Amino acid sequence: LNEQKQLQVFGHDWLGAPTTSCLAKKPDKDFDGLLLTTCNIDENKSGLFEVLPVEGKQSKVHIVSSNNKKSCLVVQPLRNNGGAYGPRGGPQVNVGSCDHPWAEWGFDSS
């Protein structure tokens, strides 16, 4: 998380130029999950999150939406065996209930 509590990722475009994006605050209807968006806090498109320990589970956390304390980042089930890339294609991340195991994330504070 960055200083504004956005989940920020770094990468590069197809030309090799560095890029920075943040996780959106609302799921995209067409993709059925969260997409990357601008980190410009004034545009109000990115989500704000908190990392909170899961009670009774060491090294497990919930990534909780700052807008709705009952919503956590969740990993959606892998559909179609991951599609063309198989399990390497990775599951979609979305916002959902904090009550399910798919809302628990491994966390190493070091």
C-alpha positions as CSV (number, residue, x, y, z in Angstrom):
1,L,0.0,0.0,0.0
2,N,1.2,3.5,-0.7
3,E,0.9,6.5,1.6
4,Q,-2.7,7.2,0.5
5,K,-3.6,3.5,1.3
6,Q,-4.0,2.6,-2.4
7,L,-2.8,-0.8,-3.6
8,Q,-0.2,0.4,-6.0
9,V,1.7,-1.8,-8.6
10,F,4.7,-1.0,-10.8
11,G,5.5,-2.3,-14.2
12,H,6.3,-1.3,-17.7
13,D,4.4,-0.8,-21.0
14,W,5.2,-2.6,-24.3
15,L,7.9,-0.1,-25.0
16,G,9.6,-0.7,-21.7
17,A,8.6,2.7,-20.2
18,P,7.8,2.4,-16.4
19,T,4.2,2.5,-15.4
20,T,2.3,2.9,-12.1
21,S,-1.3,1.8,-11.5
22,C,-3.6,1.3,-8.5
23,L,-6.4,-1.2,-7.9
24,A,-9.8,0.3,-8.7
25,K,-12.4,0.7,-6.0
26,K,-15.3,-0.7,-8.0
27,P,-15.5,-4.0,-9.9
28,D,-15.8,-3.7,-13.7
29,K,-19.1,-5.2,-14.9
30,D,-17.6,-6.6,-18.1
31,F,-14.6,-8.3,-16.5
32,D,-16.4,-9.2,-13.2
33,G,-13.5,-8.0,-11.1
34,L,-11.2,-5.1,-10.2
35,L,-9.0,-3.5,-12.8
36,L,-6.0,-1.3,-12.5
37,T,-6.6,2.4,-12.8
38,T,-5.0,5.8,-12.1
39,C,-3.4,6.5,-8.8
40,N,-4.4,10.1,-8.9
41,I,-6.3,10.5,-5.6
42,D,-8.2,13.5,-6.9
43,E,-9.9,11.3,-9.6
44,N,-11.4,9.1,-6.9
45,K,-11.1,5.9,-9.0
46,S,-8.7,3.9,-7.0
47,G,-9.7,1.9,-3.9
48,L,-8.4,2.7,-0.4
49,F,-7.4,-0.3,1.7
50,E,-6.2,-1.4,5.1
51,V,-4.3,-4.5,6.0
52,L,-5.7,-6.1,9.2
53,P,-4.7,-9.4,10.8
54,V,-7.1,-12.4,10.6
55,E,-8.1,-13.2,14.2
56,G,-6.5,-16.5,15.3
57,K,-4.4,-17.0,12.2
58,Q,-0.7,-16.1,12.2
59,S,0.7,-14.6,9.0
60,K,-2.9,-14.2,7.5
61,V,-4.5,-10.8,6.8
62,H,-7.6,-9.3,5.4
63,I,-7.2,-6.4,2.9
64,V,-10.2,-4.4,3.9
65,S,-11.8,-1.6,1.9
66,S,-11.6,1.7,3.8
67,N,-14.9,2.7,2.2
68,N,-16.8,-0.4,3.5
69,K,-15.3,-2.3,6.5
70,K,-17.3,-5.4,5.7
71,S,-15.7,-5.7,2.2
72,C,-12.3,-7.4,1.6
73,L,-10.2,-8.1,-1.4
74,V,-11.0,-11.7,-2.4
75,V,-9.6,-14.1,-5.0
76,Q,-12.3,-15.4,-7.3
77,P,-12.4,-19.1,-8.2
78,L,-10.3,-19.9,-11.3
79,R,-12.7,-20.4,-14.2
80,N,-12.2,-22.6,-17.1
81,N,-9.1,-24.1,-15.5
82,G,-7.4,-20.7,-16.0
83,G,-8.3,-20.3,-19.7
84,A,-5.5,-20.4,-22.3
85,Y,-2.8,-19.9,-19.7
86,G,-4.1,-22.6,-17.3
87,P,-3.5,-21.9,-13.6
88,R,-0.6,-19.6,-14.5
89,G,-3.2,-17.2,-16.0
90,G,-4.2,-16.3,-12.4
91,P,-7.6,-15.7,-10.8
92,Q,-9.4,-12.4,-10.9
93,V,-9.4,-10.2,-7.7
94,N,-12.6,-8.6,-6.6
95,V,-14.3,-7.1,-3.5
96,G,-16.4,-9.5,-1.4
97,S,-17.2,-10.7,2.1
98,C,-14.4,-10.9,4.7
99,D,-16.0,-14.1,6.1
100,H,-14.7,-16.5,3.5
101,P,-11.2,-18.2,3.2
102,W,-10.7,-16.6,-0.2
103,A,-10.5,-13.2,1.6
104,E,-7.4,-14.4,3.6
105,W,-4.0,-13.4,2.3
106,G,-0.6,-14.6,3.3
107,F,1.5,-11.7,4.7
108,D,5.1,-11.4,5.6
109,S,5.9,-8.2,7.4
110,S,9.7,-8.4,6.8
